[in-house]
Amino acid sequence: MLGLKRQDFVFLMVVAVLTVLAPFLFNLFPENSALAQFNGGYPDLMQRVAIFSIFAIGFNILFGLTGYLSFGHAAFLGVGSYAAIWSMKLMTMNIIPAIILSVIIAGLFSLLVGWISLRRSGIYFSILTLAFAQMSYSLAYSVLTPITGGETGLQPKVSDPRVFDATLAEGAAPTANLFGLAMKSSYELRLGDWLFTFNVGYYVAAFIMLVAFYIAVRIFRSPFGVMLRAIKTNQTRMAYTGLNPRPYTLAAFVISGMYAGLAGGLMVAMDTQVGPERMFWTASGEVVLMTILGGAGTLIGPVLGAGVIKYMENIISKINEGILHKWFAFLPDGLEDFLVSVIYPFIGKGWHLTLGIIFMLVVIFLPGGLLEGGQRIYAWFKRGKKPDIPPKDPEHHPKPSPHVA
């Protein structure tokens, strides 16, 4: 079905169902409860999880399959974003042309960067990609300001030409849309003390994420994917067989760059504001963390890593001292203040410290990422549940006699 084996198809359907039900799964606690702080079912967070999942899935095709570690993938994210914003300024606020253009431009740019960078491997390749990303950031920040807007960035204006859109009414602002359906449109469903928000932008991003995930599955299971794994296993031995690995690594690099451009275009579709900070090296490091944290070389691992990091960035970072004092208000004052002073450095502005500790523990104890941790827990629950196999009867299955010369 859909060109997939039954197991992969079932897996894809499970991911699709979880994606559709995300507004429910992210809002587990009643709206007025003390634990409502941990609810993440609002449009901005869910959109970011879907978009950065695409970014991480694409990065995993390069790093997870070939072993080539790029520290400059944020350059393609930024290039895709600028392509999308100019599509909205010059052609139409419809997100379809913007997304298509972002993928094409990012693919062409990644072809250039990959053609140069893949002349080296290992740390030299990583440093080259980092250099390209930082050069791109510098150009966007201070050199190509007529195109990029410099430090202030770009956003659609009423005065932009937009040759395919009708003239806006007086006082109206340009809004990203899908054939007239605004990305910011939402429907709220209240069930008792729970409030669920269904956002158009999220479901558009989620649908594109599922398509990107399906393409990644096809790549992983294809002969092309096998060749990429061979490159990661032993590139020298592969070259001895007469196969040139460079066209395969370049193809993986370009595909990965196009995924990054797609994520950049979707970021503009959800929030029509673009700045050079999307090209900074920290953005490249973030996608590396997502992939390794979830499980490099796996299908669902990068999605899991993107979800964990974006959740911590948007939820854990907003827990302040006031919220902690409310949680521990039932304790004696001295104990309450002690717990707040111990916990606070790891949340709020210190959430990066918690992320660093988690990442360190994963690298040391779970080299396969959080996905490996889930697999170990599943195996632990199955431990001891051995099938009932009757013991062999020695009379019916006698041992063979030793051979006599």
BELUR-V485378 format. One record per residue. N is the residue number from 1. RES is the residue in three letters. SS is DSSP state (H for helix, E for strand, - for the rest). PSI is psi in degrees with one decimal (999 if undefined). OMEGA is omega as a letter, one per 20 degrees, with the letter a starting at -180 (999 if undefined). Layout:
BEGIN
((N/RES/SS/PSI/OMEGA) (N/RES/SS/PSI/OMEGA))
END
This chain:
BEGIN
((1/MET/-/128.8/a) (2/LEU/-/25.6/a) (3/GLY/-/11.5/a) (4/LEU/-/153.9/r) (5/LYS/-/160.6/a) (6/ARG/H/-43.2/a) (7/GLN/H/-43.7/r) (8/ASP/H/-36.8/r) (9/PHE/H/-43.5/r) (10/VAL/H/-41.9/r) (11/PHE/H/-44.3/r) (12/LEU/H/-39.6/r) (13/MET/H/-36.8/r) (14/VAL/H/-44.3/r) (15/VAL/H/-41.2/r) (16/ALA/H/-43.4/r) (17/VAL/H/-43.5/r) (18/LEU/H/-36.7/r) (19/THR/H/-42.8/r) (20/VAL/H/-37.5/a) (21/LEU/-/7.1/a) (22/ALA/H/-40.3/r) (23/PRO/H/-30.5/r) (24/PHE/H/-43.0/a) (25/LEU/H/-29.8/a) (26/PHE/-/-12.2/r) (27/ASN/-/72.3/a) (28/LEU/-/-21.9/a) (29/PHE/-/147.7/r) (30/PRO/-/150.4/a) (31/GLU/-/-35.4/a) (32/ASN/-/7.9/a) (33/SER/-/164.9/r) (34/ALA/H/-25.6/a) (35/LEU/H/0.4/r) (36/ALA/H/-18.5/r) (37/GLN/H/-28.3/a) (38/PHE/H/-0.4/r) (39/ASN/-/134.1/r) (40/GLY/-/22.5/a) (41/GLY/-/39.4/r) (42/TYR/-/153.9/a) (43/PRO/H/-44.4/a) (44/ASP/H/-45.8/a) (45/LEU/H/-45.4/a) (46/MET/H/-37.5/r) (47/GLN/H/-44.6/a) (48/ARG/H/-38.4/r) (49/VAL/H/-45.4/a) (50/ALA/H/-44.1/a) (51/ILE/H/-46.6/a) (52/PHE/H/-19.7/r) (53/SER/H/-41.6/r) (54/ILE/H/-45.9/r) (55/PHE/H/-47.3/a) (56/ALA/H/-36.2/r) (57/ILE/H/-44.6/r) (58/GLY/H/-42.5/r) (59/PHE/H/-35.3/a) (60/ASN/H/-29.0/r) (61/ILE/H/-36.3/r) (62/LEU/H/-57.3/a) (63/PHE/H/-44.9/a) (64/GLY/H/-33.6/a) (65/LEU/H/-40.6/a) (66/THR/H/-20.5/a) (67/GLY/-/2.3/r) (68/TYR/-/117.7/a) (69/LEU/-/111.2/r) (70/SER/-/129.9/r) (71/PHE/-/16.1/a) (72/GLY/-/22.2/a) (73/HIS/-/-16.0/r) (74/ALA/H/-22.4/r) (75/ALA/H/-39.9/a) (76/PHE/H/-32.1/r) (77/LEU/H/-45.5/a) (78/GLY/H/-42.5/r) (79/VAL/H/-42.3/r) (80/GLY/H/-38.0/r) (81/SER/H/-44.0/r) (82/TYR/H/-37.3/r) (83/ALA/H/-41.4/a) (84/ALA/H/-42.4/a) (85/ILE/H/-35.4/r) (86/TRP/H/-29.9/r) (87/SER/H/-39.5/r) (88/MET/H/-27.5/r) (89/LYS/H/-32.9/a) (90/LEU/H/-32.0/a) (91/MET/-/-70.4/a) (92/THR/-/154.1/r) (93/MET/-/-2.5/r) (94/ASN/E/131.7/a) (95/ILE/H/-18.4/a) (96/ILE/H/-54.0/r) (97/PRO/H/-36.2/a) (98/ALA/H/-43.3/a) (99/ILE/H/-43.2/r) (100/ILE/H/-44.8/a) (101/LEU/H/-38.1/a) (102/SER/H/-39.1/r) (103/VAL/H/-42.5/a) (104/ILE/H/-49.2/a) (105/ILE/H/-42.3/r) (106/ALA/H/-37.1/r) (107/GLY/H/-42.4/r) (108/LEU/H/-41.8/r) (109/PHE/H/-40.4/r) (110/SER/H/-29.8/r) (111/LEU/H/-43.2/r) (112/LEU/H/-49.0/a) (113/VAL/H/-41.9/a) (114/GLY/H/-39.1/a) (115/TRP/H/-34.5/r) (116/ILE/H/-47.6/a) (117/SER/H/-34.3/a) (118/LEU/-/4.2/r) (119/ARG/-/-13.0/r) (120/ARG/-/164.5/r) (121/SER/-/176.4/r) (122/GLY/H/-142.5/a) (123/ILE/H/-28.6/a) (124/TYR/H/-38.2/r) (125/PHE/H/-44.7/a) (126/SER/H/-42.6/a) (127/ILE/H/-37.7/r) (128/LEU/H/-44.7/r) (129/THR/H/-37.6/r) (130/LEU/H/-40.4/r) (131/ALA/H/-42.7/r) (132/PHE/H/-41.3/a) (133/ALA/H/-43.3/a) (134/GLN/H/-34.6/r) (135/MET/H/-40.0/r) (136/SER/H/-42.0/r) (137/TYR/H/-44.6/a) (138/SER/H/-40.9/r) (139/LEU/H/-43.4/a) (140/ALA/H/-32.5/a) (141/TYR/H/-38.8/a) (142/SER/H/-12.8/a) (143/VAL/H/-51.9/a) (144/LEU/-/41.9/a) (145/THR/H/-32.1/r) (146/PRO/H/-25.0/a) (147/ILE/H/-36.6/a) (148/THR/H/-14.4/a) (149/GLY/-/0.5/r) (150/GLY/H/-140.1/a) (151/GLU/H/-35.1/a) (152/THR/H/-19.7/r) (153/GLY/-/-165.0/a) (154/LEU/E/152.0/r) (155/GLN/-/155.0/a) (156/PRO/-/143.2/r) (157/LYS/-/158.5/r) (158/VAL/-/-31.9/a) (159/SER/-/-6.8/r) (160/ASP/-/146.8/a) (161/PRO/-/-50.2/a) (162/ARG/-/76.2/a) (163/VAL/-/-22.8/a) (164/PHE/-/0.1/a) (165/ASP/-/150.6/r) (166/ALA/-/158.2/r) (167/THR/-/133.3/a) (168/LEU/-/147.1/r) (169/ALA/-/157.1/a) (170/GLU/-/128.2/a) (171/GLY/-/-9.3/r) (172/ALA/-/151.3/r) (173/ALA/-/144.5/r) (174/PRO/-/132.6/a) (175/THR/-/134.1/r) (176/ALA/-/136.0/a) (177/ASN/E/165.3/r) (178/LEU/E/94.3/a) (179/PHE/-/45.8/r) (180/GLY/-/-14.7/r) (181/LEU/E/111.5/a) (182/ALA/E/138.9/a) (183/MET/-/-25.4/a) (184/LYS/-/-3.6/a) (185/SER/-/137.3/a) (186/SER/E/154.6/r) (187/TYR/E/129.3/a) (188/GLU/E/133.7/r) (189/LEU/E/121.9/r) (190/ARG/E/124.2/r) (191/LEU/E/98.4/a) (192/GLY/-/-122.9/r) (193/ASP/-/4.2/a) (194/TRP/E/141.5/r) (195/LEU/E/120.7/a) (196/PHE/E/135.1/a) (197/THR/E/126.1/r) (198/PHE/E/109.0/a) (199/ASN/E/136.3/a) (200/VAL/H/-46.0/a) (201/GLY/H/-40.5/r) (202/TYR/H/-46.5/a) (203/TYR/H/-29.1/r) (204/VAL/H/-48.6/r) (205/ALA/H/-39.2/a) (206/ALA/H/-40.2/r) (207/PHE/H/-45.0/r) (208/ILE/H/-35.4/r) (209/MET/H/-40.2/r) (210/LEU/H/-39.5/r) (211/VAL/H/-44.1/r) (212/ALA/H/-38.2/r) (213/PHE/H/-42.2/r) (214/TYR/H/-43.3/r) (215/ILE/H/-39.2/r) (216/ALA/H/-40.1/r) (217/VAL/H/-44.3/r) (218/ARG/H/-39.0/r) (219/ILE/H/-44.7/a) (220/PHE/H/-37.0/a) (221/ARG/H/-2.0/a) (222/SER/-/164.6/r) (223/PRO/H/-32.0/r) (224/PHE/H/-42.9/r) (225/GLY/H/-36.8/r) (226/VAL/H/-40.5/r) (227/MET/H/-39.2/r) (228/LEU/H/-39.3/r) (229/ARG/H/-36.2/r) (230/ALA/H/-37.6/r) (231/ILE/H/-42.2/a) (232/LYS/H/-36.3/a) (233/THR/H/-53.0/a) (234/ASN/H/91.7/a) (235/GLN/H/-34.0/a) (236/THR/H/-45.4/r) (237/ARG/H/-36.5/r) (238/MET/H/-39.4/r) (239/ALA/H/-33.7/r) (240/TYR/H/-25.7/r) (241/THR/-/-6.2/r) (242/GLY/-/2.6/r) (243/LEU/-/132.3/r) (244/ASN/-/114.1/a) (245/PRO/-/-17.8/a) (246/ARG/H/-43.5/r) (247/PRO/H/-33.8/a) (248/TYR/H/-43.0/r) (249/THR/H/-37.5/r) (250/LEU/H/-40.9/r) (251/ALA/H/-42.9/r) (252/ALA/H/-38.4/r) (253/PHE/H/-43.7/a) (254/VAL/H/-43.4/r) (255/ILE/H/-43.3/r) (256/SER/H/-40.8/r) (257/GLY/H/-35.6/r) (258/MET/H/-37.4/r) (259/TYR/H/-43.5/r) (260/ALA/H/-41.4/r) (261/GLY/H/-38.5/r) (262/LEU/H/-43.5/r) (263/ALA/H/-40.2/r) (264/GLY/H/-41.3/r) (265/GLY/H/-39.2/r) (266/LEU/H/-33.5/r) (267/MET/H/-39.0/r) (268/VAL/H/-36.9/r) (269/ALA/H/-33.3/a) (270/MET/H/-33.6/a) (271/ASP/-/102.3/a) (272/THR/-/61.7/r) (273/GLN/-/124.7/a) (274/VAL/E/134.0/r) (275/GLY/-/164.2/a) (276/PRO/H/-14.1/a) (277/GLU/H/-18.8/r) (278/ARG/H/-15.9/a) (279/MET/H/-2.6/a) (280/PHE/-/157.2/a) (281/TRP/H/-27.0/r) (282/THR/H/-32.3/r) (283/ALA/H/-37.0/r) (284/SER/H/-40.9/r) (285/GLY/H/-31.8/a) (286/GLU/H/-42.2/a) (287/VAL/H/-29.4/r) (288/VAL/H/-45.6/r) (289/LEU/H/-43.1/a) (290/MET/H/-46.0/a) (291/THR/H/-46.6/a) (292/ILE/H/-39.8/a) (293/LEU/H/-43.2/a) (294/GLY/H/-38.8/a) (295/GLY/-/95.6/a) (296/ALA/-/141.3/r) (297/GLY/-/-1.3/r) (298/THR/-/167.5/a) (299/LEU/-/-49.3/a) (300/ILE/-/-13.2/a) (301/GLY/H/-50.7/r) (302/PRO/H/-35.7/r) (303/VAL/H/-42.9/r) (304/LEU/H/-43.8/r) (305/GLY/H/-41.5/r) (306/ALA/H/-41.0/r) (307/GLY/H/-42.9/a) (308/VAL/H/-47.2/a) (309/ILE/H/-43.2/r) (310/LYS/H/-32.7/r) (311/TYR/H/-46.3/r) (312/MET/H/-40.1/a) (313/GLU/H/-36.0/a) (314/ASN/H/-22.7/a) (315/ILE/-/-57.7/a) (316/ILE/H/-35.2/a) (317/SER/H/-16.6/a) (318/LYS/H/-1.0/r) (319/ILE/-/115.3/a) (320/ASN/-/-176.3/a) (321/GLU/H/-36.4/r) (322/GLY/H/-42.4/r) (323/ILE/H/-40.6/r) (324/LEU/H/-40.8/r) (325/HIS/H/-35.4/r) (326/LYS/H/-39.6/a) (327/TRP/H/-38.9/a) (328/PHE/-/19.8/a) (329/ALA/-/-23.5/a) (330/PHE/-/-9.9/a) (331/LEU/-/161.2/r) (332/PRO/-/149.3/a) (333/ASP/H/-43.6/a) (334/GLY/H/-45.2/r) (335/LEU/H/-37.3/r) (336/GLU/H/-48.6/a) (337/ASP/H/-36.3/r) (338/PHE/H/-47.2/a) (339/LEU/H/-41.1/r) (340/VAL/H/-42.7/a) (341/SER/H/-28.8/r) (342/VAL/H/-40.6/a) (343/ILE/H/-34.5/a) (344/TYR/H/-37.5/r) (345/PRO/H/-16.5/a) (346/PHE/H/-0.7/r) (347/ILE/-/-173.8/a) (348/GLY/H/-128.3/r) (349/LYS/H/-15.8/a) (350/GLY/H/16.7/a) (351/TRP/H/-24.7/r) (352/HIS/H/-32.4/r) (353/LEU/H/-44.1/r) (354/THR/H/-42.7/r) (355/LEU/H/-40.9/r) (356/GLY/H/-40.3/r) (357/ILE/H/-44.7/r) (358/ILE/H/-44.2/a) (359/PHE/H/-41.6/r) (360/MET/H/-44.8/a) (361/LEU/H/-38.3/r) (362/VAL/H/-45.7/a) (363/VAL/H/-38.5/a) (364/ILE/H/-47.2/a) (365/PHE/H/-20.5/a) (366/LEU/-/75.1/a) (367/PRO/-/-24.1/r) (368/GLY/-/6.8/r) (369/GLY/-/-174.0/a) (370/LEU/H/-28.8/r) (371/LEU/H/-39.1/r) (372/GLU/H/-36.9/r) (373/GLY/H/-42.7/r) (374/GLY/H/-39.3/r) (375/GLN/H/-37.0/r) (376/ARG/H/-40.4/r) (377/ILE/H/-41.8/r) (378/TYR/H/-43.1/r) (379/ALA/H/-34.6/r) (380/TRP/H/-39.5/r) (381/PHE/H/-30.7/a) (382/LYS/H/-10.9/a) (383/ARG/-/134.7/r) (384/GLY/-/-14.1/r) (385/LYS/-/69.1/a) (386/LYS/-/145.3/r) (387/PRO/-/146.7/r) (388/ASP/-/105.4/r) (389/ILE/-/119.7/a) (390/PRO/-/141.0/r) (391/PRO/-/149.3/a) (392/LYS/-/141.4/r) (393/ASP/-/118.2/a) (394/PRO/-/-24.1/r) (395/GLU/-/-34.8/r) (396/HIS/-/-20.5/a) (397/HIS/-/69.4/a) (398/PRO/-/152.8/r) (399/LYS/-/142.5/r) (400/PRO/-/142.4/a) (401/SER/-/149.9/a) (402/PRO/-/148.8/a) (403/HIS/-/132.5/r) (404/VAL/-/125.1/a) (405/ALA/-/999/999))
END
